[in-house]
Amino acid sequence: MSSNKLVEQVSIGKSFSGEQIPVLKIQSSKEAKPTLLIVAGVDGKHLAGSINALSVAKHILALPAAELQTLLSDKSIWIVPVLNVDAYKRNAQTLDWASGNGRQIDNDRDGRIDENPNVDLNKDGVISQMRVKLPAGPFRSHAEHPDLMVVADRTKSESGSYELFKEGLDTDQDGLFGEDGLGGVNIDSNFTFEYPFFEQETGDYAASEPETRAIIDLIFEHPQIATVLHFGLQNNLSVPEQFDPRKASERITKSWTSNDTQISAIISQLYNKDMKSLGDAPKMPAGRGNFSSTVYYHTGKFSFVTPSWWIPSQADTSKKAPPNQGLKDEDRFANWVRAKQIQGAILPWTKIDHPDFPGQEVEVGGVVDKFRQNPPVEHLEESGRLHADFIVKLTKAMAKLEFSAPKVTNLGDDVYRIEIRLFNTGAMPVYPEIADRIKHVSKMKSILEIQKSQKFLSGKRLQLYPTLAAGGSTNFSWLVKGKGKVQLTVGCPSAGEKTIDITL
């Protein structure tokens, strides 16, 4: 990939630990063109997103030369495969994956840092779960998957017999196990929209982390970025954004605008059609301070997010089970593990002597959490290919500007009326409607350059306009006195600019 002339790898900044944060620029030239930005590896636990991002790059570059050249003739695709590089490097060498970067933080806010790390109690090389037997605990074994623990439904006269914890020790005697070990600020909770103050892994303040600032600076400094696709642990592609009039009318807007939700619905329909073979995707609501919401509400870009892989619904036999969403999720996971023979995802329970539970029956095993969102690499091949196909379609759907033939009318005495129409032939607006509320977003503009011997009688050299809808058009007209050529340029960075010479 590095030897491909269509790919340039540069750094957008450094992580907290000083690691370079790479971006792959797939483009036919360094000329600024409307750009789709793909970002992965924001939450350090989501390695599958980074693998799929690199897979997308591979598949796009493998397109037939003519198709790729056409795609890149007026668009660019940039990919940040791993934003949280610190987490990627640390998790590759640890037993349990953590979301945060390399900063040391006091997760339990007890004045001590990293004093209660993960402990592999049964020495099997992973951190799984720990169950403690009780006469009436909240958890029970799953009826069909005995190594899987589920919450007992008291409303259905179910009884539990276990408490369930993360495998570890309560080193600081605060009732929690392995809650303050390696793993710093979760970048996907450190952004500015609805930033969650004083919560674990969110940082001291919004955008406190260099990774957070690096990706937002990239968007601010490159206004040609029109759409952002995040491979992360939320999902607004399978189920589109909904318009909420109450939230949309608040002083701080917390709903996509009505027109923008229509575009979300169109892109969602396209996405679901391409992902049909993967089955129904899970609903994954956005958390506070997350990347994707900040991109839409604070930078004025179309912002889509998907986990890029999920447990296929074909493995789900939970329709036979009680209508409990938590149980359905557990069934789906366990059935997939069994059907695909995923080694190491659900472990048998083994008894241990635990110093925090003297005289009690304690076992280690159950679910290894990282498998819920990160399958073995071979299971990502199909999702990588399908997402590459979708990204090609999404790139083509972005706004594209076209002029009609100009109409020049001689009104006498060297006075000419110029009329021309601009069309957006793309399936998406020039930029989202919300961007017109954000002052730093470059608006649509027209510039008519005339010669020194000419002058305007009506109309201005420079005029600004709101966004142009998909399939929409707008008319321009001027009165100019004086013969000769004039040059008209219309557009904005997120849709590109069109230039035409007109002879009077």
C-alpha positions as CSV (number, residue, x, y, z in Angstrom):
1,M,0.0,0.0,0.0
2,S,2.9,2.4,0.8
3,S,4.2,2.2,-2.7
4,N,0.9,3.1,-4.3
5,K,1.0,6.5,-5.9
6,L,-2.6,7.1,-4.9
7,V,-1.8,6.8,-1.2
8,E,0.1,9.3,1.0
9,Q,0.6,8.6,4.7
10,V,1.2,11.5,7.0
11,S,0.8,12.2,10.7
12,I,-2.0,14.4,12.1
13,G,-0.3,14.7,15.5
14,K,1.0,12.7,18.4
15,S,-0.7,10.7,21.1
16,F,-0.2,11.4,24.8
17,S,2.7,8.9,24.8
18,G,4.3,10.6,21.8
19,E,3.2,8.1,19.1
20,Q,2.5,9.4,15.6
21,I,-1.2,9.3,14.6
22,P,-1.3,8.3,11.0
23,V,-3.8,9.2,8.2
24,L,-3.9,7.5,4.8
25,K,-4.8,9.9,2.1
26,I,-6.3,8.1,-0.9
27,Q,-6.4,10.8,-3.6
28,S,-5.3,11.4,-7.2
29,S,-3.5,14.7,-6.4
30,K,-2.8,17.0,-3.5
31,E,-5.5,19.4,-4.8
32,A,-8.2,19.9,-2.2
33,K,-11.3,18.0,-3.2
34,P,-14.5,17.1,-1.3
35,T,-13.3,14.4,1.1
36,L,-14.8,11.5,3.0
37,L,-12.9,11.0,6.3
38,I,-13.0,7.5,7.9
39,V,-11.9,7.3,11.5
40,A,-11.3,4.1,13.6
41,G,-9.6,3.1,16.8
42,V,-11.1,6.0,18.9
43,D,-12.1,3.6,21.7
44,G,-9.1,1.5,22.5
45,K,-11.2,-1.7,23.0
46,H,-12.5,-1.6,19.4
47,L,-9.7,-3.2,17.4
48,A,-12.1,-4.6,14.8
49,G,-12.8,-1.1,13.6
50,S,-9.2,-0.4,12.9
51,I,-8.8,-3.7,11.1
52,N,-11.8,-3.0,9.0
53,A,-10.6,0.5,8.2
54,L,-7.4,-0.9,6.8
55,S,-9.4,-3.6,4.9
56,V,-11.4,-0.8,3.4
57,A,-8.3,0.9,2.2
58,K,-7.0,-2.3,0.6
59,H,-10.3,-3.0,-1.2
60,I,-10.7,0.5,-2.5
61,L,-7.1,0.5,-3.9
62,A,-7.9,-2.9,-5.5
63,L,-10.7,-1.4,-7.6
64,P,-10.3,-1.5,-11.4
65,A,-8.0,1.3,-12.4
66,A,-10.6,3.1,-14.5
67,E,-13.2,2.9,-11.7
68,L,-10.8,4.2,-9.1
69,Q,-9.6,7.0,-11.3
70,T,-13.2,8.1,-11.9
71,L,-13.9,7.9,-8.1
72,L,-10.9,10.0,-7.2
73,S,-11.3,12.5,-10.1
74,D,-13.4,14.8,-7.9
75,K,-13.3,13.2,-4.5
76,S,-10.7,12.0,-1.9
77,I,-10.9,9.4,0.8
78,W,-8.8,9.8,4.0
79,I,-8.5,7.1,6.6
80,V,-7.3,7.4,10.2
81,P,-7.1,3.7,11.1
82,V,-6.0,4.1,14.7
83,L,-6.7,7.4,16.5
84,N,-5.9,6.0,20.0
85,V,-2.4,4.6,19.2
86,D,-1.5,4.3,22.8
87,A,-4.3,1.9,23.5
88,Y,-3.4,-0.2,20.5
89,K,0.2,-0.7,21.6
90,R,-0.7,-1.3,25.2
91,N,-3.6,-3.7,24.5
92,A,-1.4,-5.8,22.3
93,Q,0.8,-6.6,25.3
94,T,-1.8,-6.9,28.1
95,L,-4.3,-9.6,29.2
96,D,-7.3,-7.3,29.3
97,W,-8.0,-4.5,26.8
98,A,-8.7,-1.0,28.1
99,S,-10.3,1.9,26.2
100,G,-8.0,4.7,27.3
101,N,-4.8,6.3,26.0
102,G,-1.4,6.3,27.8
103,R,-2.3,8.9,30.4
104,Q,-2.3,7.7,34.0
105,I,-5.6,8.4,35.6
106,D,-7.3,7.8,39.0
107,N,-10.4,5.9,37.8
108,D,-11.9,5.4,41.2
109,R,-10.9,8.9,42.4
110,D,-9.4,7.6,45.6
111,G,-6.2,9.7,45.3
112,R,-4.1,6.8,44.1
113,I,-3.3,5.8,40.5
114,D,-3.2,2.3,39.0
115,E,-3.3,0.8,42.4
116,N,-5.8,-1.9,41.6
117,P,-4.8,-3.5,38.2
118,N,-6.1,-6.6,36.6
119,V,-5.0,-9.9,38.1
120,D,-5.0,-13.2,36.2
121,L,-6.1,-15.4,39.1
122,N,-6.2,-18.8,37.4
123,K,-3.1,-18.1,35.2
124,D,-4.8,-18.9,31.9
125,G,-3.4,-15.8,30.1
126,V,-6.7,-13.8,29.9
127,I,-8.9,-11.7,32.2
128,S,-12.4,-13.2,32.2
129,Q,-15.2,-13.2,34.8
130,M,-15.4,-14.3,38.4
131,R,-18.5,-15.7,40.1
132,V,-19.1,-16.1,43.8
133,K,-21.8,-18.5,44.9
134,L,-24.6,-17.1,47.2
135,P,-27.9,-18.5,48.4
136,A,-29.8,-15.8,46.5
137,G,-27.5,-13.9,44.0
138,P,-28.7,-11.8,41.1
139,F,-27.1,-14.1,38.4
140,R,-27.8,-17.7,37.2
141,S,-26.3,-20.0,34.6
142,H,-27.8,-19.9,31.2
143,A,-30.1,-22.9,30.5
144,E,-28.4,-23.8,27.2
145,H,-24.9,-22.4,27.8
146,P,-23.9,-23.3,31.4
147,D,-20.7,-21.3,31.3
148,L,-22.7,-18.1,30.4
149,M,-24.1,-16.1,33.3
150,V,-27.4,-14.1,32.9
151,V,-29.5,-12.0,35.2
152,A,-32.3,-14.0,36.9
153,D,-35.7,-12.6,36.1
154,R,-37.5,-12.4,39.4
155,T,-40.8,-11.4,37.7
156,K,-40.7,-14.9,36.2
157,S,-40.0,-16.6,39.4
158,E,-36.3,-17.2,38.4
159,S,-33.8,-17.5,41.2
160,G,-30.2,-16.6,41.1
161,S,-27.3,-18.1,43.0
162,Y,-24.2,-16.1,42.0
163,E,-22.7,-12.6,42.2
164,L,-20.6,-11.8,39.1
165,F,-17.5,-9.7,38.9
166,K,-14.5,-9.0,36.6
167,E,-11.7,-11.4,37.4
168,G,-9.3,-9.7,39.8
169,L,-8.6,-8.7,43.4
170,D,-9.9,-5.8,45.5
171,T,-6.4,-4.5,46.3
172,D,-7.6,-1.2,47.7
173,Q,-10.6,-2.7,49.6
174,D,-13.2,-0.5,48.0
175,G,-15.5,-3.3,46.9
176,L,-14.4,-3.1,43.3
177,F,-12.2,-5.5,41.3
178,G,-9.5,-4.4,38.9
179,E,-11.1,-1.0,38.5
180,D,-7.9,1.1,38.5
181,G,-5.2,-0.4,36.3
182,L,-3.5,0.6,33.1
183,G,-5.6,2.5,30.7
184,G,-6.1,6.3,30.6
185,V,-8.7,8.6,29.0
186,N,-11.1,7.0,26.6
187,I,-10.9,9.4,23.6
188,D,-14.5,8.6,22.6
189,S,-15.7,10.2,25.8
190,N,-13.4,13.3,25.7
191,F,-15.1,15.3,22.9
192,T,-17.0,18.5,23.4
193,F,-20.7,17.6,22.7
194,E,-22.4,16.8,26.0
195,Y,-19.0,16.2,27.6
196,P,-19.5,14.0,30.7
197,F,-17.8,15.8,33.6
198,F,-16.3,13.8,36.5
199,E,-16.9,10.4,35.0
200,Q,-14.4,7.6,34.7
201,E,-12.1,7.7,31.7
202,T,-13.5,11.0,30.4
203,G,-10.5,13.2,31.2
204,D,-10.1,16.3,33.3
205,Y,-12.0,18.5,30.8
206,A,-13.4,18.3,27.3
207,A,-10.7,17.9,24.6
208,S,-8.0,17.5,27.2
209,E,-6.2,14.8,25.2
210,P,-3.9,15.4,22.2
211,E,-5.6,12.7,20.2
212,T,-9.0,14.5,20.6
213,R,-7.5,17.8,19.5
214,A,-5.6,16.2,16.6
215,I,-8.7,14.8,14.9
216,I,-10.8,17.9,15.5
217,D,-8.0,20.1,14.2
218,L,-7.8,17.9,11.1
219,I,-11.4,18.6,10.4
220,F,-11.2,22.3,11.1
221,E,-8.1,22.8,9.1
222,H,-9.4,20.9,6.1
223,P,-12.8,22.4,5.2
224,Q,-13.0,20.0,2.2
225,I,-13.9,17.2,4.6
226,A,-17.6,16.9,3.9
227,T,-18.6,13.6,5.5
228,V,-17.1,11.7,8.4
229,L,-17.6,7.9,8.9
230,H,-16.6,6.5,12.3
231,F,-16.0,2.8,12.8
232,G,-16.9,2.9,16.5
233,L,-19.1,1.5,19.3
234,Q,-22.3,3.4,18.3
235,N,-24.6,3.0,15.4
236,N,-26.6,5.6,13.5
237,L,-26.4,3.9,10.1
238,S,-28.5,0.8,10.6
239,V,-31.2,2.9,12.3
240,P,-31.1,6.5,11.0
241,E,-31.2,9.7,13.1
242,Q,-34.7,10.9,14.1
243,F,-35.9,14.5,14.2
244,D,-36.9,15.6,17.6
245,P,-38.6,19.1,17.4
246,R,-38.2,19.7,21.1
247,K,-34.5,19.0,21.2
248,A,-34.0,20.8,17.9
249,S,-35.5,24.0,19.3
250,E,-33.5,24.1,22.5
251,R,-30.7,26.7,23.0
252,I,-28.2,23.9,22.7
253,T,-29.4,21.8,19.8
254,K,-29.5,18.1,20.5
255,S,-31.3,16.8,17.5
256,W,-30.4,16.5,13.8
257,T,-32.4,19.0,11.8
258,S,-35.5,17.8,9.8
259,N,-33.7,18.0,6.4
260,D,-30.6,16.3,7.7
261,T,-32.5,13.4,9.1
262,Q,-33.9,12.8,5.6
263,I,-30.4,12.4,4.3
264,S,-29.6,10.1,7.3
265,A,-32.6,7.9,6.2
266,I,-31.3,7.8,2.6
267,I,-27.8,6.8,3.7
268,S,-29.2,4.3,6.2
269,Q,-31.3,2.6,3.5
270,L,-28.2,2.4,1.3
271,Y,-26.2,1.0,4.2
272,N,-28.7,-1.7,5.2
273,K,-29.0,-2.9,1.7
274,D,-25.3,-3.4,1.4
275,M,-25.0,-5.1,4.9
276,K,-28.0,-7.4,4.4
277,S,-25.9,-10.5,4.5
278,L,-24.6,-9.6,7.9
279,G,-28.1,-9.6,9.4
280,D,-29.6,-7.1,11.8
281,A,-27.2,-4.8,13.4
282,P,-27.5,-4.0,17.1
283,K,-28.9,-0.7,18.4
284,M,-25.9,1.1,19.9
285,P,-26.9,4.6,21.2
286,A,-24.3,7.4,21.3
287,G,-22.6,8.0,24.6
288,R,-21.9,11.5,26.0
289,G,-18.7,13.3,24.8
290,N,-18.4,11.0,21.8
291,F,-16.6,11.7,18.5
292,S,-19.5,11.3,16.0
293,S,-22.0,13.6,17.7
294,T,-19.3,16.3,18.1
295,V,-18.5,16.1,14.4
296,Y,-22.1,16.8,13.5
297,Y,-23.1,19.4,16.1
298,H,-19.8,21.2,16.5
299,T,-18.1,21.0,13.2
300,G,-21.1,20.9,10.9
301,K,-20.3,17.8,8.9
302,F,-22.4,14.8,8.1
303,S,-21.4,12.2,10.7
304,F,-22.2,8.5,10.5
305,V,-21.0,5.8,12.9
306,T,-21.1,2.0,12.8
307,P,-19.3,-0.8,14.7
308,S,-18.5,-2.2,11.2
309,W,-18.9,-5.7,12.5
310,W,-21.5,-7.4,14.8
311,I,-22.5,-10.9,15.7
312,P,-24.5,-12.1,12.7
313,S,-28.2,-12.4,13.5
314,Q,-28.4,-15.8,11.8
315,A,-26.7,-17.2,15.0
316,D,-29.6,-15.9,17.1
317,T,-32.1,-18.5,18.3
318,S,-33.3,-16.4,21.2
319,K,-36.8,-16.0,19.7
320,K,-37.5,-19.1,21.8
321,A,-36.4,-17.3,24.9
322,P,-38.3,-14.8,27.0
323,P,-38.6,-11.3,25.5
324,N,-35.7,-9.9,27.5
325,Q,-33.2,-7.8,25.4
326,G,-30.3,-8.5,27.7
327,L,-31.0,-12.3,27.5
328,K,-31.4,-12.0,23.7
329,D,-28.0,-10.3,23.4
330,E,-26.4,-13.0,25.5
331,D,-28.1,-15.8,23.5
332,R,-26.9,-14.3,20.3
333,F,-23.3,-14.1,21.6
334,A,-23.3,-17.6,23.0
335,N,-24.9,-19.1,19.9
336,W,-22.3,-17.4,17.6
337,V,-19.4,-18.6,19.8
338,R,-20.8,-22.2,19.6
339,A,-21.6,-22.2,15.9
340,K,-18.3,-20.7,14.8
341,Q,-16.3,-22.5,17.5
342,I,-14.7,-19.3,18.7
343,Q,-11.9,-20.4,20.9
344,G,-11.4,-18.5,24.2
345,A,-14.5,-16.4,24.0
346,I,-16.5,-18.3,26.8
347,L,-14.3,-20.2,29.2
348,P,-15.3,-23.1,31.5
349,W,-15.5,-22.2,35.2
350,T,-12.5,-23.3,37.4
351,K,-12.5,-23.0,41.2
352,I,-9.9,-20.8,42.9
353,D,-9.1,-19.7,46.5
354,H,-9.9,-16.0,46.6
355,P,-8.5,-13.9,49.5
356,D,-11.4,-11.5,49.4
357,F,-14.0,-14.3,49.8
358,P,-12.6,-16.6,52.5
359,G,-14.6,-19.8,52.8
360,Q,-16.8,-19.1,49.8
361,E,-17.0,-20.9,46.5
362,V,-15.3,-18.7,43.9
363,E,-14.8,-19.6,40.2
364,V,-13.1,-17.9,37.3
365,G,-14.3,-18.3,33.7
366,G,-17.2,-17.2,31.6
367,V,-17.1,-14.4,29.0
368,V,-13.8,-12.8,27.8
369,D,-15.2,-9.3,27.1
370,K,-13.1,-8.3,24.1
371,F,-14.7,-11.0,21.9
372,R,-18.1,-9.2,22.1
373,Q,-17.0,-6.6,19.6
374,N,-13.8,-8.1,18.2
375,P,-14.0,-11.5,16.5
376,P,-10.9,-13.4,15.2
377,V,-9.5,-11.6,12.2
378,E,-10.8,-14.1,9.7
379,H,-14.4,-13.2,10.6
380,L,-13.8,-9.6,9.5
381,E,-13.1,-10.3,5.9
382,E,-16.7,-10.1,4.7
383,S,-17.5,-7.0,6.7
384,G,-14.4,-5.2,5.4
385,R,-15.3,-5.9,1.8
386,L,-19.0,-4.9,2.3
387,H,-18.0,-1.7,4.0
388,A,-15.6,-0.9,1.2
389,D,-18.5,-1.3,-1.3
390,F,-20.6,1.0,0.8
391,I,-17.9,3.6,1.1
392,V,-17.5,3.8,-2.6
393,K,-21.3,4.4,-2.9
394,L,-21.2,7.0,-0.1
395,T,-18.4,8.8,-1.8
396,K,-20.3,8.9,-5.0
397,A,-23.4,10.2,-3.2
398,M,-21.6,13.3,-1.9
399,A,-22.6,16.6,-3.4
400,K,-21.5,17.4,-7.0
401,L,-22.0,20.7,-8.7
402,E,-22.8,21.3,-12.4
403,F,-23.6,24.4,-14.4
404,S,-26.3,24.9,-17.0
405,A,-25.3,26.6,-20.2
406,P,-25.1,30.4,-19.4
407,K,-27.6,32.7,-21.0
408,V,-26.3,36.1,-22.0
409,T,-28.8,38.8,-23.2
410,N,-27.6,42.0,-24.9
411,L,-29.8,44.8,-23.5
412,G,-28.1,47.5,-25.6
413,D,-25.5,50.1,-24.8
414,D,-23.0,47.3,-24.0
415,V,-25.2,46.2,-21.1
416,Y,-25.6,42.4,-20.7
417,R,-27.7,40.3,-18.4
418,I,-25.9,37.1,-17.4
419,E,-28.1,34.2,-16.2
420,I,-26.9,30.7,-15.2
421,R,-28.2,27.9,-13.1
422,L,-26.2,25.7,-10.7
423,F,-27.3,22.1,-9.9
424,N,-26.3,19.7,-7.2
425,T,-26.4,16.3,-8.9
426,G,-25.3,14.4,-5.8
427,A,-27.5,12.5,-3.4
428,M,-26.4,14.6,-0.5
429,P,-26.5,18.4,0.2
430,V,-23.5,20.6,-0.2
431,Y,-23.2,20.4,3.6
432,P,-25.7,19.6,6.4
433,E,-28.3,22.1,7.3
434,I,-27.0,22.5,10.8
435,A,-23.7,23.9,9.3
436,D,-25.5,27.1,8.4
437,R,-25.8,27.7,12.2
438,I,-22.0,27.2,12.7
439,K,-20.0,30.3,11.8
440,H,-16.7,28.6,10.9
441,V,-18.2,26.4,8.2
442,S,-17.4,27.7,4.7
443,K,-20.7,28.6,3.0
444,M,-21.6,28.4,-0.7
445,K,-20.3,31.4,-2.6
446,S,-20.3,32.8,-6.1
447,I,-17.5,35.0,-7.4
448,L,-17.9,36.8,-10.8
449,E,-14.6,38.2,-11.9
450,I,-14.9,41.1,-14.4
451,Q,-12.3,43.1,-16.4
452,K,-11.2,46.6,-15.5
453,S,-13.2,48.0,-18.4
454,Q,-16.4,46.4,-17.1
455,K,-18.6,47.2,-14.1
456,F,-21.5,45.7,-12.2
457,L,-24.9,47.4,-12.6
458,S,-26.7,44.7,-10.7
459,G,-25.4,41.9,-8.5
460,K,-22.2,41.6,-6.6
461,R,-18.8,40.2,-7.3
462,L,-19.0,38.0,-4.2
463,Q,-22.2,36.5,-2.8
464,L,-22.9,33.9,-0.1
465,Y,-25.6,31.3,0.0
466,P,-27.0,28.6,2.3
467,T,-26.5,24.9,1.6
468,L,-27.8,23.5,-1.7
469,A,-30.0,20.4,-1.3
470,A,-29.5,17.1,-3.1
471,G,-31.0,17.4,-6.5
472,G,-31.5,21.1,-5.9
473,S,-30.6,24.1,-8.0
474,T,-30.1,27.8,-7.7
475,N,-30.2,30.7,-10.2
476,F,-27.6,33.4,-10.5
477,S,-27.9,36.7,-12.5
478,W,-26.0,39.9,-13.0
479,L,-26.1,43.0,-15.1
480,V,-22.7,43.9,-16.4
481,K,-21.7,46.9,-18.6
482,G,-18.9,46.3,-21.0
483,K,-17.9,43.7,-23.5
484,G,-15.3,41.0,-23.0
485,K,-14.9,37.8,-20.9
486,V,-16.0,37.3,-17.3
487,Q,-15.2,34.3,-15.1
488,L,-17.7,32.7,-12.7
489,T,-16.7,30.4,-9.8
490,V,-19.3,28.9,-7.6
491,G,-19.0,26.3,-4.8
492,C,-17.5,25.6,-1.4
493,P,-14.7,23.3,-0.1
494,S,-17.1,20.5,0.9
495,A,-18.6,20.3,-2.5
496,G,-15.8,21.6,-4.7
497,E,-15.8,24.6,-7.0
498,K,-16.9,24.9,-10.6
499,T,-15.5,27.6,-12.8
500,I,-16.9,28.8,-16.2
501,D,-15.8,31.5,-18.7
502,I,-18.6,33.6,-20.2
503,T,-18.2,35.9,-23.2
504,L,-20.2,39.1,-23.3
